[in-house]
Amino acid sequence: MLELVKKVVRDVRKSLKTGHFKKDLICEHLWLGTRYGGFYVWPGGLNENSIVYSFGIGEDVSFDNEINKRYGCHVYGFDPTPKSIRWVKGQKLFEKFHFHEFGLSTKSGFANFFLPKNPEHVSGSLFVHNNTSALEKVRVAMKSLEDIVSEKQHSHIDVLKIDIEGAEYGVVESILDSGISITQILIEFHDRMILDGVSKSKHLVKKLKEKGYGIFAVSETYEEVSFLKKESLLHS
């Protein structure tokens, strides 16, 4: 009986922290990539002409590999982390993978990029948080999504994957305000790492829904959350 009570308490606490990630769209979805580096995607409309932007490569291209293998689409990968850049250069990647040595921000330019406290880890961030060091930092190139799509001459992004270690809040808001046409937005939320992370996640989910997106899939850890432009289902 005591164990049951404890379980109920844990479930209630979990609900309070993750209730804003509740699915509100029902559609087909597939997990692509490893348990660590993967995301759920909606397969509707994905084909060899689809454009995928993948921000935050680290040392895991399993998501990128699998979405290309299934649909033959072009994948544009981005990561400014020195360790990630070295790793990518040492890999033999598929022909339609286009890697860029800069990161995603609200504006283009150079910025301080804080490296992980643990030298065995790869992911850095624009912000100091639980996993990054305030002392270990490098200057890296960053670009806004508006500038990137303009340079690439892309009028639409089919899948936008964002794993940028706590910088997702301001960045995704600026993307939503830009009016860039995007079908799916896949976000790894890092609210566990930053101050007021849960409230920031709730605010961002609210804004995504106001812009016409719904949640169609959530990972077991409630960290990887997949959003779909609701009108896309009407045309599938």
Secondary structure, DSSP 8 states (H G I E B T S, - for coil): -HHHHHHHHHHHHHHHHHGGG--------EEES-TTT-EEE--TT-STT-EEEEE--TT--HHHHHHHHHH--EEEEE---HHHHHHHHTS---TTEEEES-EE-SSSEEEEEEEESSTT----BSS--TTEEEEEEEEEEEE-HHHHHHHHT-S-EEEEEE--TTTHHHHHHHHHHHT--EEEEEEE--TTTSTTHHHHHHHHHHHHHHTTEEEEEE-TTS-EEEEEETHHHHT-
